[in-house]
């Protein structure tokens, strides 16, 4: 893990430094082995998006896990999708983790990365991802739109993440079928549930809402549902720390 403090402002330079290795990996990657599922892959779905997440800036080291085995366990327990962190600097993930998880499951797979360049989307698609994360707060509106279109052109679903309602101004013109709202403010790493809940409520009807971060129990899901009508929940840290992650997925899924 780096000694520098996590900051979205530093991500463009960090990801630019990774580009040569990423391009080499892309050139050497075999053809995609999983069928492309298209932009509607999670639209209208209900349940848990279960995440392989070894570390985070807010929690530090969480747990070591084989990404293929962990993703397969999630899927067997009823997760509607698996999410895999590929950022190594702050989350301990890798592109190998994404490839391994995608080969191990039939459910949709989300590539969680700080995407700034189209090559990152290309590699995510080549390694089997069905969705790729785009964080609205770290992208200019023009760049967000360009990367969104690039993901669609590659046949995978762009999942745009926001934290607060005003960020929807850049997202809604893209006509998304699904939007994720992170209850954690990535600028401060603080949990701001009421801010996120307001953003979830502002998502127009007909767009699938995903609530991310801070989900540890069925009560958290019930609270989010009551305040926002979200029906998809991305859960990472709680599952990685759980003695029985499959049981936790079952518990959460019953109240989604």
C-alpha positions in Angstrom: 0.0 0.0 0.0 1.3 3.5 -0.8 2.3 6.0 1.9 0.5 8.8 0.0 -3.0 9.7 1.1 -5.9 8.5 -1.0 -7.2 11.3 -3.2 -9.4 11.3 -6.3 -7.4 14.3 -7.5 -4.2 12.1 -7.6 -5.9 9.3 -9.6 -5.4 10.7 -13.1 -1.6 10.8 -12.6 -1.5 7.5 -10.9 -3.6 5.8 -13.6 -1.5 7.4 -16.3 1.6 5.9 -14.8 -0.1 2.5 -15.1 -1.0 2.9 -18.8 2.2 1.3 -20.3 1.7 -1.9 -18.3 -2.0 -1.9 -19.0 -1.5 -1.5 -22.7 1.0 -4.4 -22.7 -1.5 -6.5 -20.8 -4.2 -5.6 -23.3 -2.1 -6.6 -26.3 -1.3 -9.9 -24.7 -4.8 -10.8 -23.5 -6.6 -13.7 -25.2 -10.0 -13.2 -26.7 -12.8 -12.7 -24.3 -14.2 -16.1 -23.2 -17.6 -14.9 -21.7 -20.5 -13.7 -23.8 -21.2 -10.0 -23.8 -24.4 -9.2 -21.8 -25.0 -5.6 -22.9 -26.0 -2.4 -21.2 -29.1 -3.8 -19.6 -27.3 -6.5 -17.6 -28.5 -5.3 -14.2 -31.4 -3.1 -15.1 -34.5 -4.0 -13.0 -32.6 -6.5 -10.8 -33.0 -6.9 -7.1 -30.4 -8.2 -4.6 -26.7 -8.1 -3.6 -23.7 -7.1 -5.7 -21.0 -8.9 -3.7 -17.5 -7.5 -3.8 -14.0 -9.0 -3.7 -12.2 -6.2 -1.8 -8.9 -6.9 -0.1 -8.2 -3.4 1.2 -9.6 0.1 1.2 -8.4 3.6 2.2 -11.0 3.8 5.0 -10.6 0.3 6.4 -7.0 -0.6 5.6 -6.3 -4.3 5.0 -9.6 -6.1 5.1 -8.9 -9.8 4.2 -6.9 -11.9 1.8 -9.0 -14.1 -0.5 -8.8 -16.1 -3.6 -10.9 -14.0 -6.0 -12.2 -16.9 -8.0 -13.2 -18.9 -5.0 -14.7 -15.9 -3.2 -16.7 -14.8 -6.3 -17.9 -18.4 -6.9 -19.1 -18.6 -3.3 -20.9 -15.3 -3.6 -22.7 -16.5 -6.8 -23.6 -19.8 -5.2 -25.1 -17.9 -2.3 -27.4 -15.9 -4.5 -25.5 -12.7 -5.3 -26.9 -11.2 -8.5 -23.5 -9.9 -9.5 -19.8 -10.0 -8.4 -17.7 -6.8 -8.1 -13.9 -7.0 -8.3 -11.5 -4.2 -7.3 -8.6 -3.9 -9.8 -6.8 -1.0 -8.2 -3.7 -2.2 -6.4 -2.5 1.1 -4.9 -5.3 1.6 -2.4 -7.5 -1.5 -2.7 -5.0 -4.4 -3.1 -6.7 -5.6 -6.2 -5.4 -6.5 -9.7 -6.5 -7.2 -13.2 -5.6 -10.8 -12.5 -8.3 -10.8 -9.8 -10.9 -9.6 -12.3 -9.9 -12.3 -14.8 -10.0 -15.1 -12.3 -13.4 -14.0 -10.9 -15.0 -13.6 -14.3 -13.8 -17.1 -15.3 -15.3 -18.6 -12.1 -18.9 -17.3 -12.3 -21.9 -17.0 -14.6 -23.3 -13.9 -12.9 -22.5 -10.5 -14.2 -19.1 -9.1 -13.1 -18.4 -5.4 -12.3 -14.9 -4.0 -12.8 -14.3 -1.5 -10.0 -11.5 0.8 -11.2 -10.7 4.5 -11.3 -11.3 4.8 -15.0 -9.8 7.7 -16.8 -8.7 6.1 -20.1 -10.5 4.0 -22.7 -7.8 1.4 -22.5 -9.0 0.5 -18.9 -12.4 -0.2 -20.3 -11.0 -2.2 -23.2 -9.0 -4.4 -20.7 -12.0 -4.8 -18.4 -14.0 -6.0 -21.4 -11.3 -8.4 -22.6 -10.9 -9.9 -19.2 -14.6 -10.7 -18.9 -16.2 -7.8 -17.1 -19.9 -7.1 -17.9 -19.9 -3.7 -16.2 -17.3 -1.0 -15.6 -17.4 1.7 -13.0 -17.3 5.4 -13.9 -17.0 7.8 -11.0 -18.8 11.0 -11.9 -16.9 13.2 -9.4 -13.5 12.4 -10.9 -14.4 13.0 -14.5 -15.2 16.1 -16.4 -18.7 16.0 -18.0 -17.2 15.6 -21.5 -14.9 12.8 -20.4 -17.7 11.0 -18.5 -19.8 11.1 -21.7 -16.9 9.8 -23.9 -16.0 6.9 -21.6 -19.7 6.1 -21.2 -20.1 5.8 -25.0 -16.8 3.8 -25.2 -18.1 1.2 -22.7 -21.3 0.8 -24.7 -19.3 0.4 -27.9 -17.3 -2.3 -26.3 -20.5 -4.1 -25.3 -20.3 -3.7 -21.5 -22.4 -1.6 -19.2 -21.1 1.7 -17.8 -22.2 1.9 -14.2 -21.9 5.6 -13.1 -21.3 6.3 -9.5 -22.4 9.5 -7.7 -22.5 10.6 -4.1 -24.7 13.7 -4.1 -27.7 14.9 -6.0 -26.0 17.6 -8.0 -23.8 15.0 -9.7 -26.8 13.7 -11.4 -26.8 16.7 -13.7 -23.9 15.2 -15.6 -25.3 11.6 -15.6 -28.9 11.8 -16.5 -28.3 13.2 -20.0 -26.6 9.9 -20.8 -29.9 8.1 -20.4 -28.5 5.5 -18.0 -30.5 2.4 -17.1 -28.7 2.1 -13.8 -27.0 4.5 -11.4 -25.0 3.7 -8.2 -24.9 6.1 -5.3 -22.0 5.7 -2.9 -22.9 6.6 0.7 -19.2 7.3 1.3 -17.9 10.7 0.3 -14.7 9.8 -1.6 -13.3 13.3 -1.0 -13.3 12.9 2.8 -13.9 9.1 3.1 -16.7 9.9 5.6 -20.0 8.2 5.5 -22.8 10.6 4.5 -25.9 8.5 4.3 -28.5 11.3 4.2 -26.6 13.0 1.3 -26.6 9.7 -0.6 -30.2 8.9 0.3 -31.2 12.3 -1.1 -29.3 11.5 -4.3 -31.0 8.0 -4.5 -34.4 9.6 -4.2 -33.6 12.1 -6.9 -32.9 9.3 -9.4 -35.9 9.3 -11.8 -38.3 6.4 -11.8 -37.4 3.8 -14.4 -33.7 3.9 -13.6 -32.4 1.1 -11.4 -30.8 2.4 -8.2 -27.8 0.8 -6.5 -26.9 1.7 -3.0 -23.2 1.2 -2.2 -21.1 1.3 1.0 -22.0 0.9 4.7 -24.2 -2.1 4.2 -23.5 -4.5 7.1 -26.8 -6.1 8.0 -30.4 -6.7 7.0 -31.3 -3.6 9.0 -29.1 -1.4 6.8 -30.8 -2.7 3.7 -34.2 -2.2 5.2 -33.4 1.4 6.2 -32.0 2.2 2.7 -35.1 0.7 1.0 -37.4 2.6 3.3 -35.7 5.9 2.5 -34.8 5.5 -1.1 -36.5 2.5 -2.8 -33.1 1.1 -3.8 -33.3 -2.6 -4.5 -29.7 -3.4 -5.4 -27.0 -3.1 -2.8 -23.2 -3.3 -3.3 -21.6 -4.9 -0.3 -17.8 -5.4 0.1 -16.2 -4.9 3.5 -18.9 -6.7 5.5 -18.7 -9.7 3.2 -14.9 -9.9 3.2 -14.9 -9.8 7.1 -17.8 -12.1 7.6 -17.2 -15.6 9.1 -20.0 -16.8 6.8 -20.2 -14.5 3.8 -22.7 -16.8 2.0 -25.0 -16.7 5.0 -24.8 -12.9 5.0 -25.7 -12.7 1.3 -28.7 -14.9 2.0 -29.7 -12.6 4.9 -29.4 -9.5 2.9 -31.1 -10.9 -0.2 -34.2 -11.8 1.8 -34.9 -8.1 2.5 -33.7 -6.5 -0.8 
